[in-house]
Amino acid sequence: MTQPAQTLPDTEAVSLARASAGELSRLLGENPDVDRAQVKLDGHDLILPRQALSLLRDLLIEMAQGNAVTVVPTHAELTTQEAANLLNVSRPHLVKLLETDVIPFTKTGTHRRIRYQLLMEYKQRRDEESRSALDELANIAQEHNMGY
């Protein structure tokens, strides 16, 4: 697992990331059938798979927004604190989700471990349920002429 960035990108890095993300997005969009790209770095030619280019674009987009970025393999196992941080919830709340079988986990000794992929599946379900609930509330508000 790549270590998290310790600091947010500075203004110059944000500007460079914004320009690079835009150009890379354009190139990927104009060349949808290309499965690899040649990149020159310090006089050396590298061949990168399209998946790496797409990931690089996503990383640059986040940096362009001033965000620090962490790369986590989908099969990685997270601690309860790491998982809680990713969900933006407290560790005790996450433990309740684990203990009530809302999110699957394994135990290594006395420590709970959560697979990143399973955590992201839970997050996606939670986000979809939240959007659905907000849509329903908006519909109810419109039916009652509440200005939404």
C-alpha positions in Angstrom: 0.0 0.0 0.0 1.3 3.4 -0.9 1.8 5.7 2.1 -0.6 8.7 2.3 0.7 12.0 1.2 1.8 14.0 4.3 0.9 17.3 2.9 -1.6 18.8 0.5 -0.3 19.7 -3.0 1.0 23.3 -3.2 -0.3 25.9 -5.6 2.2 25.0 -8.3 1.4 21.3 -8.0 -2.3 22.0 -8.2 -1.9 24.1 -11.3 0.3 21.5 -13.0 -2.0 18.7 -12.0 -5.0 20.6 -13.4 -3.3 21.1 -16.8 -2.0 17.5 -17.0 -5.4 16.0 -16.0 -7.2 18.0 -18.7 -4.7 17.0 -21.3 -4.7 13.3 -20.3 -8.5 13.3 -20.2 -8.6 14.7 -23.7 -6.1 12.2 -25.0 -7.9 9.2 -23.4 -11.2 10.5 -24.8 -9.8 11.0 -28.3 -8.2 7.5 -28.3 -10.7 5.1 -26.7 -9.3 2.0 -28.4 -5.7 2.6 -27.3 -4.6 0.1 -24.7 -1.2 1.5 -23.9 0.9 4.7 -24.2 4.5 5.5 -24.5 5.8 8.0 -22.0 9.2 9.6 -22.0 10.8 10.2 -18.6 14.3 11.6 -18.2 15.3 10.3 -21.6 13.8 6.8 -21.0 10.8 5.4 -22.8 8.1 3.7 -20.7 5.1 1.8 -21.9 2.1 2.2 -19.6 -1.2 0.2 -19.8 -4.4 2.2 -20.2 -5.5 1.3 -16.7 -2.5 3.1 -15.3 -3.2 6.1 -17.5 -6.8 6.2 -16.2 -5.6 5.9 -12.6 -3.1 8.7 -13.2 -5.8 10.9 -14.7 -8.0 10.3 -11.6 -5.0 11.0 -9.3 -4.3 14.3 -11.2 -7.9 15.3 -10.9 -7.8 14.9 -7.2 -4.5 16.8 -6.9 -6.0 19.6 -9.1 -8.7 20.0 -6.5 -6.0 20.4 -3.8 -6.6 16.9 -2.3 -3.9 14.6 -1.0 -4.2 11.1 -2.5 -3.6 7.6 -1.2 -3.4 4.5 -3.5 -4.9 1.4 -1.9 -5.0 -2.0 -3.7 -8.6 -3.3 -3.8 -7.5 -6.5 -2.0 -5.8 -4.6 0.8 -7.0 -5.2 4.4 -7.5 -2.1 6.5 -7.5 -1.5 10.2 -10.7 -0.3 11.9 -9.3 3.2 12.2 -8.3 3.3 8.5 -11.7 2.0 7.5 -13.4 4.5 9.8 -11.4 7.4 8.3 -12.3 6.3 4.7 -16.0 6.3 5.7 -15.7 9.5 7.7 -17.2 7.9 10.8 -15.9 7.2 14.3 -14.1 4.0 15.0 -16.7 2.9 17.5 -19.4 3.4 14.9 -17.5 1.3 12.4 -17.0 -1.5 15.0 -20.8 -1.5 15.5 -21.2 -2.0 11.7 -18.7 -4.8 11.8 -20.2 -6.5 14.9 -23.8 -6.4 13.4 -22.5 -8.0 10.1 -23.3 -4.8 8.1 -19.7 -4.9 6.8 -17.8 -8.3 6.6 -14.4 -8.5 8.3 -11.9 -11.0 9.5 -9.9 -11.2 12.7 -6.2 -11.5 13.0 -5.7 -12.4 16.6 -7.7 -9.8 18.4 -7.6 -7.2 15.5 -10.4 -6.7 13.0 -9.4 -6.3 9.4 -11.7 -5.1 6.6 -11.0 -5.6 2.9 -10.9 -2.3 1.1 -13.1 -3.7 -1.8 -15.8 -4.7 0.7 -15.7 -1.4 2.5 -16.1 0.5 -0.8 -19.1 -1.7 -1.7 -20.7 -0.8 1.6 -19.9 2.9 1.0 -21.5 2.8 -2.4 -24.6 1.1 -1.0 -24.8 3.7 1.8 -24.3 6.6 -0.7 -27.0 5.2 -3.0 -29.4 4.9 -0.1 -28.7 8.4 1.0 -29.3 9.8 -2.5 -32.5 7.9 -2.7 -33.7 9.2 0.6 -32.8 12.8 -0.3 -34.7 12.4 -3.6 -37.7 11.1 -1.8 -37.6 14.0 0.7 -37.3 16.5 -2.2 -40.3 14.9 -3.9 -42.4 15.1 -0.7 -41.3 18.7 -0.3 -42.4 19.5 -3.8 -45.7 17.8 -3.3 -46.3 20.1 -0.3 -45.1 23.2 -2.1 -42.2 23.7 0.2 -40.1 25.4 -2.4 -37.7 22.5 -3.3 
